[in-house]
Amino acid sequence: MIDTPGRADAARAVAEHTRHIADFPEPGVVFADLTPVFADGAALAAVIDGLAAAGRASGTAAGADAPGAVTVDLVAGLDARGFLLGSGVALALGVGTLAVRKAGKLPPPVLHEEYELEYGTAALEIPADGIALQGKRILIVDDVLATGGTVSGAVALLRRAGAVVERVSVVLELEALGGRARLGQLPGGPIAVSTISVG
């Protein structure tokens, strides 16, 4: 479901350039490879614009930000394709970016968050100092939303650091895996999902 304005060009780019591979990584699964989308300059630009729309105000209700105004202070890209996309979105919005890393990639001190995946557990980390996150409004960016485990872990980690996280923006949502519903029931409040394409 495309639920943020200005995403038609991005959805078209994703549809035109995504490579679908049957029976990968296991029989019965059709893998959507976004690599060709990112390798095409025009498609990548459309996707970045589409993802960045989630960091801009769209309403005109009393007290709301003016339409088009940037509503976030920082973009958090999830390891690893989220780094690529998050940097582009941050530049488009005129804010900084934070790499949310897999465990063991950063020197201490770090904030560490373990989370559940459909096949086990994993962990994410961010620096424990050097970046002021208290009260910062953060947009999380990633390539795919599946079960929502990684995004849930990132939300918990960033909220523990004092950040305000209310939205994730992704290129592709695998709707049948229930990630959106999971993000709607997180402790500390639901996370809204903006997606360019549904698979």
N, C-alpha and C positions, 0 to 999 in steps of 0.2 A: 504494500500500500504506500503510495506516495502522499505524504501528509504535510509537506512543507512546500510553500510556493516556489516557483522558479526551477523545478526539477525536470521538466520535460526534455530538455536537451541532454541532460545527464542520463536520464532513463534510456533515451534513444542510443546514446553512446555505449552504454552498458549492453544493451540488446544487440547492437551491431558487432561489438568486438569481443564479447565473452566467448571463450572456447569451452565446449562441454565434452567431457571425457566419460564414457560409460564404464562402469565396473571399476572405478577407482575412488578411494583406496581399497575398496573391497567389492565383491560381486553385488549387483543390485543398486549400487550408489552411482549417481551421475554427478561428477565433480564439475563445479563451475569455476574455471580458471580465469581470474580477472587480470592476469599478467598482460595479455594483449591490450586491454583497456588502458592500463597505465603506460604502455609503451607507445601509444599513439598520442601525440601532443595535443590535438584538438579534443580528443576524448578525455584525456587527463584533465585538461582545463575545465571542461564541462562538469566532470565529476567533482573537482575541487569546488567549483561554484555551487554545485548542488549540495554538497556537504556543508559548506559555509553558511548556506541559508538558515540552518538550524541555530546559528549564533547571532542572528539578526532578528529584531522585533518585527512582527507582522501585523499586530493589532493596533487599534487607535482608541481603545477604551480609556476612560479618564484615569490619569495617573500612569498610564503605560508609556513605555519608551516610544519615540516617534518611529513610524514604519521605516525599516532599513537600518535603524540604529544598532550598533553592536551591543549585545547583551551579556557578553562573557568577558572575563579578564584573561583567560588562559585556555589553550587547547591541549588536552591530554591525548597523545597517540599511544595505542596499545601495541606492544611488541608482537610482530615486527612490521607488518604492512601498515599498521596504524601510524608508525613513525613517518613513513613516506607521505601518507595522506594528511596527517596532522600538521606537518610542517607547512604544506601548501595551504591548508585551511587557516592556520595561524597568520600566514602572510596576507591572505585575502581579507582577514578580519582586522589586521593591524595589531595583533597581540602576540604574546610569546607562546612557546610550546614546551610541554613537559613529556619526556619519554617515560612511560610506565614500563619498566623492564621485567623480564623473567628473573627469577631468583638467582643470585650468584653472579650477576653481571656488574654490580656496582660496588665500589669500596664502602666500608662502613664509615659512619653510622647510616643505617637505612631503616625505613619503615617497611615492615614485611607483612603480607596478608596471604594466608592460605585459603584456597577456595576449592569447591567440589566441581569436578567435571563428570561427564557421563561415564568415563572410563577410569576414574581415579581422582587424585588431587594434584594441584599445582600451586604455585605461589608467584606473587608479583611484588616488586619493590620500587620505591622511590627514595631519593636522598632524604635523610632525616633533618638535615640543616642546609643552609645556603639558598633555599627557595622559600619565600614567605607564602604559605598557602592559606593561612587563617582568613576566612571570609571571602576568599577568591571564588568567583563564579566560573565554573569549569565546564567546558563542552568536551565530552569524550568522543573520539573518532576512531573507527576501525573499519576494516573491509567487510567483514561478514558478521552478522548476528545469527547464531545457531541456537544453542540451548540457553545462552545468556550467562554461562558460568564465569567466563573471563571478565565480562563487563561487570557482573555482580561483585567479583573480587576487586576490580579497580574502583568501583564506587565505594565499597567498604574502606579500602585503603585511603582514598582521597578524603572521604568524610572524616576518618580518624585523624587525618592531618589538619582538619579544621576547614576544609574547602566546602563550598556549596555546589553540589552536583545534581542537576535536574534533568539533563538531556544527553542522549547519545545519538550520534549521526553515523550511519553506516551506508555502504554502497549496496550491499545485498543482504536481505533478510530471508532466512530459510524458515518460513512461517510455520511449517508443520512441526518444527522442533520446539516451539513454545517459548522462545527467548523473551518475546515482548510481554507475555503474561508473567513470567518470572520477574522481570524488571518492574512490573507494576505492583509487586508485593514485597519490596525490599524493606528491611528495617530502616527507619529513618526517613521513609517516604519513597514514593514511586519514582521511576525514571521514565521520562517520555522518550519515545523512539521516533527518529526521523530517518526514513530510508528512501533510497533512490529506486531500488528494484526489489521485487519479491520473487523468490525462486522456490 
